[in-house]
Structure formats: C-alpha cells, structure tokens
Amino acid sequence: MSRFLLAGGGTGGHVNPLLALGELLRDQKHEVIALGTKEGLESRLVPNRGFELVTIPRLPLPRRLSLDSFSYPFRLAAASFQVARLIRARSIDCVVGFGGYASAPAYLAAWFTRTTLVVHEANALAGFANKLGARLTKFVAVTFPNSNLQGARVTGMPIREEIVASASSYDQQQARIELGLDPMLPTLLVTGGSLGAKSINDSIAESLGRLNAAGIQVLHIVGDRANLEDISQDGYRRMAYCKAMDVAISASDFAVSRAGASTVSEFAATGLPAVYIPYPVGNGEQRLNAASIVKAGGGLIIADAEFNADYVSSTLIPLISHKKGLISMSKAAKSEAIIDATERLAEFVLEAMDTRARD
C-alpha cells in the first residue's frame, strides 16, 4: 500500500479528476489524502466521497501590483512548508496535483522533500500552478493533445465512474422521470459549469417560450450563485446544483454549456452533443478544450456575447429537432473520448513512483 496526497480544487475541473483518481487508488487499497482550501468546491465534495481533506490558505496569484504581490512569495513559502510537514508526518509516497490554489504549495513541498510528483493538467492551456509543477517534475499528464505543456503524456481527463457507466447502462426515459421531466420529450441540458453562468442563464430564460413551443423541455442547472427570478413553466426543471450529473446527462439529447475540461470530457464520454460557450474571461483555454470535439463534429462553439434568444431560435432549436443529426453528432463526440482516462493516469502515477524508486 502506498500513500498519496492529491492536491487541487476550486472548481469542478480540478476537483472531479482528483475524486476520480482518488476513488480508483482507494479501490486498489492505497491510502488517499486530499489537499485543498476551505473556500473551494472540494470542501464539500471531497468529504462527501469519504476522503480526508487537509486545507491550506487560499493563495490566488495577484494579477496586479499591490500589497498582495509583495506578500505572495512569503505566503506561498509558508503554505509550502505546511504541506512539507504533512508529507513527512504522514509518510506520503507520491503527490499528484491537478491545478488550483492548493497545487503550487504541494508542488514546492514535493520538490523540497524529494517526493515523487505527478502533475495532471485538465485544460489545453496550463495555468500558473501547473506550469510551475511541470518545471519540477518530468511526470506530467494532460487531457488534450493540443496542450501547451510539451512532452507530456496524454492520459485524458479522469471522469467519475458513474458518468462513464451511464453512457451504456442508463435508460433515457427513466432518467427523465427521476428528474421530474416528461419521459417522451426531447431534452436540453443547460449548465454553466460548477460556478454557473449568468449570461447563459439569462439567454435561456428569455428563450423558454420558444423552446416550449418547439416541444423541447429544459433541464437548467443554474449554479449556486445564480440570481434568477423563479420561473414556473411546463417543460422547465431548474436546480442550483446537480449531484447526479450521470442522470442529467443520460436524460438529455443536447447541451448548452461552458467548455471546462471536465464538462467537455464527460459529454464526449457519453456522446452528448453540445453548443459550447467558452468562458469570456481568461486565457482562452476553454475554446481550445472544445476544439477537437467541435472539429470532429460533436459540437459547436459560439462566443458568450453571441449566445442569445435569436441564436436559440435560429440554430439550437433546429439542431435538437433533427434526430438524425443528433445521432451523427453523438457518434462524433464519442470518437474524441478517452473512456479509460482514470486508469491511464493511475498507471502513469504508479510508473512514476517505480521510476523514482529505481533512480
């Protein structure tokens, strides 16, 4: 048995692969400890999956010159030494990082304690933490072949076992019934990712009448922070957060979503075609995340500013209403999936430990 420290968090794109790998390692009788912050999604999701969560202070990289800019190196060093003490106290054999606020201190601590370090980058463009981690280890895994981390191993995105299983085992009509939807109507899944998306929410709310008139029902995951007025309408089911995304995906014929790495990978694995609306702020990684699946014909990309009620009428409704087209898009989406990504990453992690042991 080996002891693993899995570091990451903040959003679903960092937490979901951590949980997927953690569950596989735990099934293999290894000990798994998670490292995150009190503010991120991991504070809720990790304990719910039965893992121990150790928290450190949230350390966002300052984007502008300020007092935080000058204190950041000292706060990063303090957090890194805190993690180093944890590594030694718990006899950690390997640190696996997924990006996010908790990862940079974990990477520095692994380097300082000479502990095997593996970095997994979910997005096509790596952020600060994983760029740092990739400089400290040769064991780097990525989700997408077009990653900007050169020389990395393409393992795909670890996704939850129930998501993979739902692609072949879940009955669509039964899934709709479980969610309080009409079992016979075509279903549009709308989600802005783990944090929600106001622009998407507003455009869908404005389009509900048109969707309803076209015979399309909507499963709308608005996010924990959404500030939408209550809408009571036939064919519309709204929730702040969905604990059973496997059921939601199984119930759906099409999706409207941000293009986070977890979302793109889950939709590919289950063959759910989508219109991807990349997050308009950042370094453009979400557009690149969806690039291969869109090129294959499994989805479309549209800018956030261009997604509105007119687009829903002119493009989205005709797509959902064309059954043969949906089947073709579903096959194209599946062609880009790496179903065994969790197993590939676990093998890579064990390979890294074996290589370090022989060095």
Summary of the structure (lengths in Angstrom):
residues: 359
radius of gyration: 20.7
end to end distance: 20.4
largest distance: 65.9
contacts: 1301
relative contact order: 0.12
helix: 48%
strand: 15%
